Amino acid sequence: MIRRLLPRSLMGQMMLAVAVALLAAQTIGAVLAYRAGAERREAALLHSAAFRLLMTARDDDQDRREERRPRERDTDMRRERGPDRGPGPRRDGGGGFRLERVAAAPLQAGDRPDAEAARELRRILADQDFAAADVVVLRREIARDEITRRRMDRQQRMLAAQHEQRPTQVILAAVQMPDGSGWVVARAVVPPGERAIVMSLLLQTLFIYIVLVGAIALILRRITRPLAQLTQRLERFAETRNPEGQIAPQGPGDVRRLIVAHNAMEARIAALLDEKDVMLGAIGHDLKTPLAALRVRIESVEDDTERARMAATIEDITRSLDDILSLARVGRPSDPLEKSEISALVASVVEEYEDMGEPVELLDTQRVVLPLRATWLRRGLRNLIDNALRYGQRARVSLARESRHVVIWIEDDGPGIAEADLERMLEPFSRGDPSRNSATGGAGLGLTLARAIAEQHGGALTLANRRGADGQVTGLVATLSLPLT
């Protein structure tokens, strides 16, 4: 399923690889940036809490020193500073949350103290010569902290007016005083800065995608465009063997060199094919002329048996020569494709054998119209039927549409072929019977020519043994498959 969704073209695969690599890089960068920002914010909040706690501790020390002075001066000084600061919330000098004085550590059910942050806060306090008896740092949802929740409710209108996101967490930093007099708790709201970071990273990623992917797309298009044209040219040349219509060199230097080399190779192949056709035509003409003369001369032979044998030998040579010339020409057909009703064509070939009294039977067929070369396909079907009659005594032909192909089956009742030899039998000059006489067949080119005709139409020819219920071979099945276009 995944393979079907993946692009198959070079450009598509390269673009997908770049997109995945960019996504991975941006994801790693986003995680690192988010963690760095979170650490910076937490460090700032810890330093702010430490400063406020230190200011409170100094105020408490000053209060204790003043308690040792005469009562009159102490009363005057307290009157000037205001009422005595006892346990409970008290405002710090910075105008933030009130510091809370409690008798025990401010832990609730579900709280998870941050040991690493507590160590960092203890270090900051120790640097300022403040030795806390104990330190607790934890994060808590604002909904679970009554003091912070009330303040956020009072500030809700201001946050809405400024279009700011409401924070959801608060950091509590609690320090137990060195003299064991209780705990001082400082609160710091965690600012909702994650959304801004995420939006910034998304915009950055989108910009990189547009710039980088756009540039790569232009480069790949410059490379893949001539490659696509070269592929189409190769497919046309494989079908027609016609050297006309070569594409002009274009694209990057490497691609241009590839196109030039391909054009040169195409021209050389076409020249070799032309030389082959000329040579085979000359051989065919030079051989058929003396064979015709021999056919005339054997009429003077008085022995009828010997004359028949000589005539059969000449006919066998002529038939083999025709097969060789046909096999040489099948790769470069001169006649165009024409739409034909293939079931009617198969039926007409079977009727030819029926008229000659051969045991050939036409089974189920379906009406299918295909662009094909009727003369060549008739030749291929005759070769397959002749092979079935020669080695299997009878032939049964059927035709059906399967998926995107038209399939023709030719079955016989012969001994079949060894599994190891099925592919070899489609090669030139391969025969099941090692003898080469007129009784058992020609030079072993019939199946090769039938396969070449099938491939000329974009199809294929396969051989398989037919087995009965007991697993024994009951005959051979030749399957000719042609694509529906």
LINTAWO-V588685 format. One record per pair of residues at least 6 apart in sequence whose C-alpha atoms are under 8 Angstrom apart, sorted by the first residue. I is the first residue (numbers start at 0). J is the second residue. D is the distance in whole Angstrom. If there is no record, write none. Layout:
# LINTAWO-V588685
i: (I	I)
j: (J	J)
d: (D	D)
This chain:
# LINTAWO-V588685
i: (5	6	6	9	10	10	10	10	14	14	14	17	18	18	21	25	25	29	29	33	33	40	41	44	44	44	45	45	45	46	46	48	48	48	48	49	49	49	51	51	51	51	52	52	52	52	53	53	54	54	55	56	65	66	77	85	86	86	86	87	87	87	87	88	88	88	88	89	89	89	89	90	90	90	91	91	96	96	96	97	98	98	98	98	99	99	99	100	100	100	100	101	101	101	101	102	102	102	103	103	104	104	104	104	105	105	110	110	110	111	111	112	112	112	112	113	113	113	113	114	114	116	117	117	117	118	120	121	121	121	124	124	130	131	131	131	131	132	132	132	132	132	132	133	133	133	134	134	134	134	135	135	135	135	136	136	136	136	137	137	137	138	138	138	138	139	139	139	139	140	140	140	141	141	141	141	141	141	142	142	147	147	155	158	158	164	165	166	166	166	166	167	167	168	168	169	169	169	169	170	170	170	170	171	171	171	171	172	172	172	173	173	173	173	174	174	174	175	175	175	176	176	221	221	222	222	222	224	225	225	225	226	228	229	229	232	232	232	236	238	238	238	239	239	239	240	240	240	241	242	242	242	245	246	246	247	248	248	248	248	248	249	249	276	276	279	279	280	283	283	287	290	290	293	294	294	297	297	297	298	300	311	312	315	315	315	318	319	319	319	322	322	322	323	325	326	326	326	329	329	329	330	330	334	335	336	336	336	337	337	337	337	337	338	338	338	338	339	339	339	339	339	340	340	340	340	341	341	341	341	342	342	342	342	342	343	344	344	345	345	346	348	348	348	349	349	349	349	352	352	353	353	357	358	358	358	358	359	359	359	359	359	360	360	360	361	361	361	362	362	362	362	363	363	363	364	364	364	365	365	365	367	367	369	369	370	371	375	376	376	378	379	379	379	379	379	379	380	382	382	382	382	383	383	383	383	383	384	384	386	386	387	387	387	387	387	387	387	388	388	389	389	390	390	390	390	391	391	391	391	391	391	392	392	392	393	393	394	394	394	394	395	395	395	395	396	396	396	396	397	397	397	398	398	398	398	399	399	399	400	403	403	404	404	404	404	405	405	405	405	406	406	406	406	407	407	407	408	408	408	408	409	409	409	410	410	410	410	411	411	411	412	412	412	413	413	413	414	414	414	414	415	415	415	415	415	415	416	416	416	418	421	421	422	423	424	424	424	424	425	425	425	426	426	426	427	427	427	428	428	428	429	429	429	430	430	432	435	435	449	450	450	453	453	453	453	453	454	456	456	457	457	458	458	458	458	459	459	459	460	460	460	460	461	461	461	462	462	462	462	463	463	463	464	464	464	464	464	465	465	465	465	465	466	466	466	467)
j: (12	12	15	223	216	219	220	223	212	215	216	212	208	212	208	200	204	197	200	193	196	189	189	170	187	189	116	120	172	120	123	172	185	186	187	120	123	124	91	92	93	185	174	183	184	185	124	129	91	92	91	176	73	73	83	100	99	100	101	98	99	100	101	97	98	99	100	97	98	99	100	96	97	98	97	98	185	186	187	185	183	184	185	186	183	184	185	181	182	183	184	181	182	183	184	180	181	182	181	182	135	173	175	182	173	184	137	138	139	137	138	135	136	137	138	135	136	137	138	135	136	136	134	135	136	134	134	130	131	134	130	131	177	174	175	176	177	174	175	176	177	178	179	174	175	176	172	173	174	175	171	172	173	174	170	171	172	173	170	171	172	168	169	170	171	168	169	170	171	167	168	169	147	148	166	167	168	169	148	167	169	186	165	164	165	191	191	188	189	190	191	189	191	188	189	186	187	188	189	186	187	188	189	184	185	186	187	184	185	186	182	183	184	185	182	183	184	181	182	183	182	183	250	251	250	251	254	250	249	250	254	254	246	246	258	244	245	246	242	330	331	455	330	331	332	269	330	331	269	265	266	269	262	258	262	258	254	255	256	258	259	255	258	327	328	324	327	324	320	324	317	313	317	313	310	313	306	309	310	306	306	437	437	436	437	441	441	441	442	444	444	445	448	444	448	447	448	451	451	452	455	451	455	372	372	370	371	372	369	370	371	372	373	368	369	370	371	368	369	370	371	373	366	367	368	369	366	367	368	369	364	365	366	367	398	366	373	377	377	380	361	377	380	381	359	360	361	396	358	359	359	360	393	388	392	393	394	384	393	394	395	396	394	395	396	395	396	397	395	396	397	398	397	398	399	397	398	399	398	399	400	400	405	483	484	484	456	452	452	453	449	445	448	449	450	452	453	449	445	446	448	449	409	445	446	449	477	394	409	445	446	393	394	409	410	411	413	475	394	411	439	440	411	413	414	439	411	412	413	414	474	475	411	412	413	411	412	409	410	411	412	408	409	410	411	407	408	409	410	407	408	409	405	406	407	408	405	406	407	406	482	483	480	481	482	483	480	481	482	483	478	479	480	481	478	479	480	476	477	478	479	476	477	478	474	475	476	477	474	475	476	473	474	475	473	474	475	472	473	474	475	464	465	472	473	474	475	431	464	475	464	462	463	462	429	430	431	446	447	446	447	450	444	446	447	443	444	447	442	443	444	442	443	444	442	443	439	441	442	460	459	460	459	460	479	480	481	460	481	482	481	482	479	480	481	482	479	480	481	477	478	479	480	477	478	479	475	476	477	478	475	476	477	472	473	474	475	476	472	473	474	475	476	472	473	474	473)
d: (8	6	8	7	8	6	7	7	7	8	7	7	8	8	8	8	7	8	6	7	7	8	8	8	6	8	8	6	8	8	7	7	6	7	7	7	7	7	6	8	8	7	8	7	8	7	7	8	8	8	7	8	6	7	7	8	8	5	6	8	5	5	6	5	5	4	6	5	5	6	8	6	4	6	6	6	7	6	8	8	7	6	5	7	6	5	7	7	6	5	6	6	5	6	8	8	5	6	7	6	8	7	8	6	7	8	7	7	7	6	7	6	6	4	7	8	6	5	8	8	7	6	6	6	5	8	8	8	7	7	7	8	6	6	6	6	5	7	5	6	5	8	7	6	5	8	7	6	5	6	8	6	5	7	7	6	5	6	6	5	7	7	6	5	6	6	6	6	7	6	5	6	6	5	8	6	5	6	6	8	7	8	8	7	7	6	7	7	7	6	5	7	8	6	6	7	6	4	5	6	5	6	7	7	6	5	7	6	5	6	6	6	4	6	5	5	7	6	4	6	6	7	6	7	6	7	7	8	6	6	7	7	7	7	7	8	7	7	7	8	8	7	8	6	7	7	8	6	7	6	6	6	6	8	8	8	8	5	7	6	6	5	8	7	7	7	8	8	7	7	7	7	8	8	7	7	6	7	7	7	6	7	7	8	6	6	8	6	6	8	6	7	7	7	8	8	6	7	7	7	7	8	7	7	7	5	5	5	8	5	5	6	8	6	5	4	6	5	6	6	7	7	7	6	4	6	7	6	6	7	6	6	6	7	7	8	8	7	8	8	7	7	8	7	6	7	7	8	8	6	6	8	8	8	8	5	7	8	6	5	6	8	6	5	6	6	5	6	7	6	5	8	5	6	8	6	4	6	6	6	7	8	8	7	7	8	7	6	7	8	8	8	7	4	8	6	8	7	5	7	8	7	7	7	7	7	7	6	7	8	8	6	6	7	7	5	8	8	6	7	7	7	8	6	8	8	5	5	4	7	7	8	7	7	7	6	7	6	6	5	8	8	6	5	7	7	6	5	7	6	5	7	7	6	5	6	6	6	7	6	6	5	6	5	4	5	6	5	6	7	7	6	4	6	6	5	6	7	6	5	6	6	5	7	7	6	4	6	5	6	7	6	4	7	7	5	7	7	7	6	7	6	8	6	7	5	5	7	7	7	8	6	7	8	7	6	7	7	8	5	5	7	8	8	6	6	5	6	6	4	6	8	5	7	8	5	7	6	6	7	6	5	5	6	7	7	7	8	7	8	7	7	7	5	4	6	6	5	7	7	6	5	6	6	5	7	7	6	5	6	6	5	7	6	8	6	5	6	6	6	5	5	6	4	5	7	6)
